[in-house]
Amino acid sequence: MASFIYTNVSTRNPELQLDSSVNINIDSFSSLAVIGPNGSGKSRLIDAVANNVALNEGRVELQVDGRKLFSPQIGYISFRDINRLTDSPDSYYQKRWNATENEDCPIVADILGQTRVEANMDLIRSLNIEHILPKHIIQISSGELRKLLIVRCLLKCPKAIIIDNPYIGLDAESRVIVNDLLYSIISSQKIPIVLVLCNVKDIPSWTDRVVMMKDLMCLGTPTGSDFLADQNLQDSLFRNITTDDVLLPADISLGSTDYKNAIEMNKINIRYYNHAILKDVDWVVAKGETWALLGENGCGKSTLLSLVSGDNPQSYANDITLFDRKRGTGESIWDIKKHIGYLTPDMHTYYRENISCLDVVATGFKDTVGLFLKPSPEERSKAMEWMKTFHADHLAEKSFLKISYGEQRLILLCRVFVKTPDLLILDEPLHGLDQEKKQLVKCTIEKYCEQLKPTLIYVTHYQNEIPSVVKNRKTLIKNRD
């Protein structure tokens, strides 16, 4: 059994400080869920517990059987940055699609260690990721990456485990598999687990205690069963959002692009190292149509979309027409991108620019990662309007790298919408958002589509996250050859 202690804490870095009133003392738990809105202080609390924050004073401890654990004994799984796994500072988003540049990226089996892989194949098979062992790390999907990091942590035999949002980005089957694995770790291996969550529905039924965080304060530490049964407790953290709460910027309109079909794909085939990712895929997306692109982790959804955005060089070896213009007939990548608003989990992973959030949003006008041209006053004004729409204007002058993962996702969504694109491609846009922000973004998408009639492609592993405006569905089947 574990104990969780956080009392009278003052951090050396004031940007990592919680409210001085936060005092938590929880005894005898096997599983603990820390839950709250984006920016509520969850990561600050957990970073202190994991010994990642220097203190001026106070006491922060995670104990097991009465003994304080130190950093090497705590398995801390955070999905904030793939570079913590690849140790590759020169990685960039498009590199994933350039096979000739991936040779310097580590192989999954080498990251885990061949000896450990052989000794733990039952664990690897239980998560259905044995097929990724020979792949370069940069080539696996975000869902496969999350399961890999869980395995990597377990192979180090920690005394306790902290996991930041373990279920997001996973398909339905994988969520069940991971949930069952975590429960077996608690019940069979007697390793306590702390889950950091931003959605009530992600709290497992076997959770012992809940730490409720909001506005850098702790609102209480009820039992898991009490919290899940008390709607008032849940409502104290998250309010309900409807389309009536959404205020789009004034005087917005789509571009003047005249086209019949936004996308035409004919017999698309993508292979990496003799493995077919996509095989004979046909797809036509007409102007103004709204689509959900579905399929399990690793089925090729992100690969398919990378062909549309022009980030994948194999797009020029396939029969693709965008906005009624055949790919490879003289258009530049910037001609392609200026009509598209595009966001994926991979883009978030590799967006590491240490600039203000307002400037990040303004880069959406130029489709660049980083601010190479100073935005005009009009562009800055429009960027701020979209930040207000997504309730993120209070982040305008903060460094993008110093806000929470969920807050970063909101900023990148503002960046997508700022140029009011004809084609919206949103690959897991609600990834990492708390349930209130999920509703806000979903309602904003619905209102945007109802008002401007753009073309929409929406990717998710959650059926309830699909906006009501989506009328068509395309499901990719994973190639297991």
C-alpha positions in Angstrom: 0.0 0.0 0.0 1.1 3.6 -0.7 0.8 7.0 1.0 0.8 10.4 -0.7 2.0 13.5 1.1 2.2 17.1 -0.1 2.3 19.7 2.7 3.6 23.3 3.1 5.4 23.2 -0.2 7.3 26.2 -1.8 9.1 25.6 -5.1 12.3 27.4 -6.2 10.6 28.2 -9.5 7.5 30.2 -8.9 6.1 29.1 -12.3 5.8 25.5 -10.8 4.1 26.6 -7.6 0.7 25.5 -6.5 -1.6 27.6 -4.2 -0.1 27.7 -0.7 -3.2 26.1 0.7 -2.6 22.8 -1.0 -2.0 20.2 1.7 -2.7 16.5 0.9 -2.2 13.5 3.1 -3.6 10.2 1.8 -2.8 6.9 3.5 -3.2 3.3 2.3 -4.1 3.4 -1.4 -3.3 1.1 -4.3 -4.7 3.4 -7.0 -5.0 7.1 -7.0 -6.4 9.4 -9.7 -5.4 13.1 -9.9 -8.1 14.8 -12.0 -8.8 18.4 -13.0 -9.1 20.8 -16.0 -6.2 21.7 -18.3 -3.9 24.0 -16.4 -5.4 23.1 -13.0 -2.0 22.2 -11.5 -2.0 18.4 -12.0 1.4 18.3 -13.7 2.9 20.6 -11.1 1.7 18.4 -8.3 2.9 15.2 -9.9 6.2 16.6 -11.0 6.9 17.5 -7.4 5.9 14.0 -6.2 8.2 12.4 -8.9 11.1 14.6 -7.5 11.3 16.6 -10.7 10.8 20.0 -8.9 13.3 21.7 -6.6 11.7 22.8 -3.3 12.5 25.7 -1.0 10.6 24.1 1.8 7.8 21.6 2.5 7.4 17.9 2.2 6.5 15.9 -0.9 6.6 12.1 -0.7 5.2 9.0 -2.3 5.7 6.1 0.2 5.3 2.4 -0.3 5.1 0.3 2.9 6.2 3.3 4.9 9.3 4.0 2.9 9.8 7.1 0.8 10.5 6.5 -2.9 13.1 8.4 -4.8 13.1 9.1 -8.6 14.8 5.9 -9.8 12.1 3.9 -7.9 9.2 5.7 -9.5 8.1 4.9 -13.0 6.9 8.2 -14.4 5.2 7.8 -17.8 4.5 11.1 -19.6 3.5 11.4 -23.2 4.4 15.0 -23.6 7.4 14.5 -25.8 8.4 11.6 -28.1 12.0 12.9 -27.9 12.3 11.5 -24.3 12.1 8.1 -25.9 14.0 8.7 -29.2 16.7 10.9 -27.6 16.9 12.4 -31.1 17.1 16.2 -31.0 17.1 16.5 -34.8 13.7 14.8 -35.2 11.0 16.7 -37.0 7.4 16.0 -37.9 7.9 15.2 -41.6 10.9 12.9 -40.9 8.4 10.1 -40.0 7.4 9.9 -43.7 10.9 10.0 -45.1 12.2 6.4 -44.9 15.7 7.3 -46.1 16.1 9.6 -43.1 14.9 7.1 -40.6 18.0 4.9 -40.5 19.5 6.8 -37.7 16.4 6.4 -35.5 16.5 3.6 -33.0 14.6 0.3 -33.5 11.9 -0.4 -30.9 13.4 -3.7 -29.8 16.8 -2.0 -29.3 15.2 0.7 -27.1 13.7 -2.0 -24.9 16.8 -4.2 -25.0 16.9 -7.5 -26.8 17.4 -9.5 -23.6 14.5 -7.9 -21.9 12.3 -8.3 -25.0 12.9 -12.1 -25.0 12.2 -12.3 -21.3 9.0 -10.3 -21.4 7.3 -11.4 -24.6 4.1 -12.3 -22.7 3.8 -8.7 -21.5 4.5 -7.3 -25.0 2.0 -9.7 -26.6 -0.6 -8.8 -24.0 -0.5 -5.2 -25.4 -0.6 -6.4 -29.0 2.6 -4.6 -30.0 5.0 -7.4 -30.9 4.7 -6.3 -34.5 6.3 -3.0 -33.8 9.5 -4.5 -32.4 11.5 -4.4 -35.7 10.3 -0.9 -36.6 12.1 2.4 -36.2 10.6 4.3 -33.3 9.6 7.3 -35.4 7.4 5.1 -37.6 5.0 3.8 -35.0 1.6 5.4 -34.3 0.8 7.6 -31.3 -1.3 4.8 -29.8 1.4 2.2 -30.3 3.9 4.6 -28.7 1.8 5.0 -25.6 1.7 1.2 -25.1 5.4 1.0 -25.8 6.2 3.5 -23.1 4.1 1.5 -20.6 6.1 -1.6 -21.4 9.4 0.3 -21.2 8.5 1.5 -17.7 7.4 -1.9 -16.4 10.7 -3.5 -17.6 12.5 -1.2 -15.2 10.7 -2.8 -12.2 9.5 0.3 -10.5 8.1 0.4 -6.9 5.3 2.7 -8.0 4.0 4.0 -11.3 2.7 7.5 -12.3 1.0 7.6 -15.7 -0.2 10.8 -17.4 -3.5 10.2 -19.3 -2.8 6.5 -20.3 -6.0 6.0 -22.3 -6.0 8.9 -24.8 -5.0 8.1 -28.3 -5.9 4.4 -27.9 -8.6 2.6 -29.8 -11.4 1.0 -27.9 -9.8 -2.5 -27.7 -6.5 -1.0 -26.6 -8.2 1.0 -23.8 -9.7 -2.2 -22.4 -6.3 -4.0 -22.7 -4.4 -1.2 -20.9 -7.0 -0.9 -18.2 -6.9 -4.6 -17.5 -3.1 -4.5 -17.4 -3.0 -1.6 -14.9 -5.5 -3.5 -12.7 -3.4 -6.6 -12.8 -0.3 -4.6 -11.8 -2.1 -3.3 -8.7 -3.8 -6.5 -7.7 -1.2 -9.1 -8.6 2.1 -7.3 -8.5 1.1 -5.0 -5.6 2.6 -2.0 -7.4 0.6 1.2 -6.6 -0.5 3.4 -9.5 -1.2 7.1 -9.7 -3.2 8.2 -12.8 -3.2 11.8 -14.0 -6.5 12.4 -15.8 -8.6 15.2 -17.3 -11.8 13.4 -17.9 -14.2 11.7 -15.4 -14.9 8.8 -17.8 -11.3 7.8 -17.7 -11.3 7.1 -14.0 -11.3 3.3 -13.6 -13.9 1.7 -11.3 -11.1 0.3 -9.2 -9.7 3.7 -8.2 -9.3 4.0 -4.4 -9.0 7.8 -4.0 -9.3 10.9 -6.2 -7.4 14.2 -5.9 -9.5 17.0 -7.3 -7.4 19.9 -8.8 -8.7 23.2 -10.0 -7.1 26.7 -10.3 -3.8 25.4 -8.7 -5.8 24.3 -5.6 -6.9 20.9 -4.3 -10.7 20.8 -3.9 -10.8 17.5 -2.0 -9.7 13.9 -1.9 -12.9 11.7 -2.0 -12.9 8.0 -2.5 -13.1 6.9 -6.1 -16.6 5.5 -5.6 -17.9 8.6 -3.9 -16.5 10.9 -6.7 -17.9 8.8 -9.5 -21.3 8.7 -7.8 -21.5 12.4 -7.0 -22.4 14.6 -10.0 -22.0 17.8 -7.9 -18.4 16.9 -7.2 -17.8 16.3 -10.9 -19.5 19.6 -11.8 -17.3 21.5 -9.4 -14.4 20.7 -11.7 -16.0 20.8 -15.2 -19.0 22.8 -16.5 -21.2 21.8 -19.4 -20.6 23.6 -22.7 -23.1 23.9 -25.6 -23.0 25.7 -29.0 -24.7 28.6 -27.4 -21.5 29.2 -25.4 -19.4 29.5 -28.6 -18.7 32.9 -30.1 -16.9 32.7 -33.4 -14.9 35.7 -34.6 -16.9 38.3 -36.5 -16.8 38.6 -40.3 -15.1 35.3 -41.1 -15.5 33.5 -44.4 -13.8 30.7 -46.4 -11.4 31.5 -49.3 -12.7 31.9 -52.8 -11.3 28.5 -54.0 -13.7 27.0 -56.5 -13.5 23.2 -56.7 -15.7 20.1 -57.0 -13.7 17.6 -54.9 -11.4 18.5 -52.1 -9.7 15.1 -52.3 -9.6 12.3 -54.9 -7.5 9.3 -54.2 -7.2 6.3 -56.5 -5.6 3.0 -55.5 -3.3 4.5 -52.9 -0.4 2.3 -51.9 2.2 3.1 -49.2 5.0 0.8 -48.2 7.8 1.0 -45.7 10.5 -1.6 -45.6 8.4 -4.1 -47.5 5.4 -3.7 -45.2 2.2 -2.3 -46.8 0.7 0.4 -44.6 -2.0 1.3 -47.1 -3.2 -0.9 -49.9 -5.4 0.1 -52.8 -7.2 2.8 -50.9 -9.8 4.8 -52.9 -11.5 7.9 -51.4 -13.3 10.9 -52.8 -14.2 13.8 -50.6 -16.5 16.4 -52.3 -16.6 20.0 -51.5 -18.4 20.7 -48.2 -18.6 17.1 -47.2 -17.9 16.1 -43.6 -16.1 12.8 -42.9 -15.0 10.8 -39.9 -11.8 8.8 -40.6 -11.8 5.7 -38.3 -9.7 2.6 -37.6 -7.6 1.0 -35.0 -4.1 2.2 -33.9 -1.6 1.6 -36.7 -4.1 1.2 -39.5 -2.6 4.1 -41.5 -4.9 7.0 -40.8 -2.1 9.5 -40.1 -0.2 8.2 -43.1 -3.2 8.7 -45.4 -3.7 12.3 -44.2 0.0 13.0 -44.6 -0.5 12.4 -48.3 -3.1 15.2 -48.4 -1.0 17.7 -46.5 2.0 17.1 -48.7 4.2 16.1 -45.8 4.7 12.6 -47.2 7.0 12.3 -50.3 5.1 9.2 -51.4 2.2 11.4 -52.2 3.9 12.2 -55.6 4.1 8.5 -56.4 0.3 8.0 -56.0 -2.8 9.1 -57.9 -4.0 12.1 -55.8 -6.0 15.1 -56.8 -6.6 18.0 -54.4 -9.0 20.8 -55.1 -9.4 19.4 -58.7 -5.7 19.7 -59.4 -3.7 16.5 -59.8 -0.7 16.2 -57.4 2.6 16.7 -59.1 1.5 19.2 -61.8 3.6 22.1 -60.7 2.0 23.1 -57.4 4.2 23.8 -54.4 3.7 22.5 -50.9 2.6 26.0 -49.9 0.0 26.0 -52.6 -1.4 22.9 -51.0 -1.2 24.0 -47.4 -2.8 27.5 -47.8 -6.2 25.9 -48.2 -5.9 23.4 -45.4 -6.1 23.6 -41.6 -4.3 20.6 -40.3 -3.6 19.2 -36.8 -2.3 15.8 -35.7 -0.8 14.3 -32.5 2.5 14.1 -34.3 2.5 17.8 -35.2 1.9 18.6 -31.5 4.7 16.3 -30.5 7.2 18.1 -32.7 6.0 21.7 -32.2 8.8 22.8 -29.8 9.0 26.5 -30.5 9.8 28.6 -27.5 7.7 31.6 -28.5 4.5 33.2 -27.1 1.2 31.4 -27.6 -0.1 34.4 -29.6 2.8 34.0 -32.0 2.2 30.3 -32.3 -1.4 31.0 -33.4 -0.1 33.6 -35.9 2.2 31.0 -37.6 -1.0 29.5 -38.9 -1.3 32.3 -41.5 2.1 31.2 -43.0 1.8 27.4 -42.3 5.2 27.4 -40.6 6.5 25.8 -37.5 8.2 28.8 -35.8 7.8 32.5 -36.4 9.9 33.6 -39.4 7.9 36.6 -40.4 6.5 39.1 -37.9 2.7 39.0 -38.0 0.9 42.1 -39.0 -1.3 43.9 -36.5 -4.4 42.5 -38.4 -3.0 39.0 -38.1 -2.3 39.4 -34.4 -5.9 40.7 -33.9 -7.4 37.8 -35.7 -5.2 35.4 -33.7 -6.4 36.9 -30.5 -10.1 36.6 -31.6 -9.6 32.9 -32.2 -7.9 32.5 -28.8 -10.9 34.1 -27.2 -13.2 31.7 -29.1 -11.3 28.8 -27.6 -11.1 30.4 -24.1 -7.3 30.6 -24.4 -6.7 34.4 -24.6 -5.2 34.4 -21.1 -2.3 32.4 -22.5 -1.4 34.9 -25.2 1.9 36.1 -23.8 2.9 32.9 -22.1 5.7 30.7 -23.6 4.2 27.8 -25.6 6.6 25.4 -24.0 5.7 26.4 -20.4 2.0 25.7 -20.5 0.3 22.3 -20.0 -0.1 19.8 -22.8 -3.9 20.4 -22.9 -3.4 24.1 -23.1 -0.9 23.6 -25.9 -3.5 21.6 -27.8 -6.0 24.5 -27.6 -3.3 26.9 -28.9 -2.6 24.6 -31.9 -6.4 24.4 -32.6 -6.5 28.2 -32.7 -3.6 28.0 -35.2 -5.6 25.7 -37.4 -8.7 27.9 -37.6 -7.0 31.3 -37.8 -6.9 31.4 -41.6 -10.5 29.9 -41.9 -9.4 27.1 -44.2 -11.5 25.4 -46.9 -10.5 22.0 -45.7 -10.2 21.1 -42.0 -8.2 18.0 -41.2 -8.4 17.3 -37.5 -6.6 14.1 -36.4 -7.6 13.5 -32.7 -8.2 17.2 -32.1 -9.5 16.6 -28.5 -6.3 14.6 -27.6 -5.3 15.8 -24.0 -8.2 18.2 -23.4 -10.3 18.0 -20.3 -14.0 17.2 -20.7 -15.1 20.9 -20.6 -12.6 21.9 -23.3 -13.6 18.8 -25.4 -17.1 20.1 -25.4 -16.0 23.6 -26.3 -13.9 22.4 -29.2 -16.5 20.0 -30.5 -19.2 22.7 -30.3 -16.9 25.2 -32.1 -16.3 22.7 -34.9 -20.0 22.2 -35.3 -20.8 25.9 -35.3 -17.9 26.6 -37.8 -19.2 23.9 -40.1 -22.8 25.0 -39.9 -21.9 28.6 -40.6 -19.2 28.4 -43.2 -19.8 24.9 -44.8 -16.1 23.8 -45.1 -14.9 20.3 -46.0 -14.1 18.4 -42.8 -12.1 15.2 -42.1 -12.2 14.2 -38.4 -10.2 11.4 -36.7 -11.0 9.9 -33.3 -11.1 6.7 -31.4 -14.2 7.8 -29.5 -17.6 7.7 -31.1 -19.1 10.3 -28.7 -16.4 12.8 -29.8 -17.5 12.9 -33.5 -19.3 16.2 -34.1 -22.9 16.1 -35.1 -22.2 17.7 -38.4 -20.2 14.7 -39.6 -22.3 12.8 -42.2 -19.9 10.3 -43.7 -17.5 7.7 -42.4 -14.5 5.9 -43.8 -12.9 3.1 -41.8 -9.3 1.8 -42.6 -8.5 -1.8 -41.9 -5.1 -2.6 -40.5 -2.9 -4.6 -42.8 -1.4 -7.5 -40.9 0.8 -9.0 -43.6 
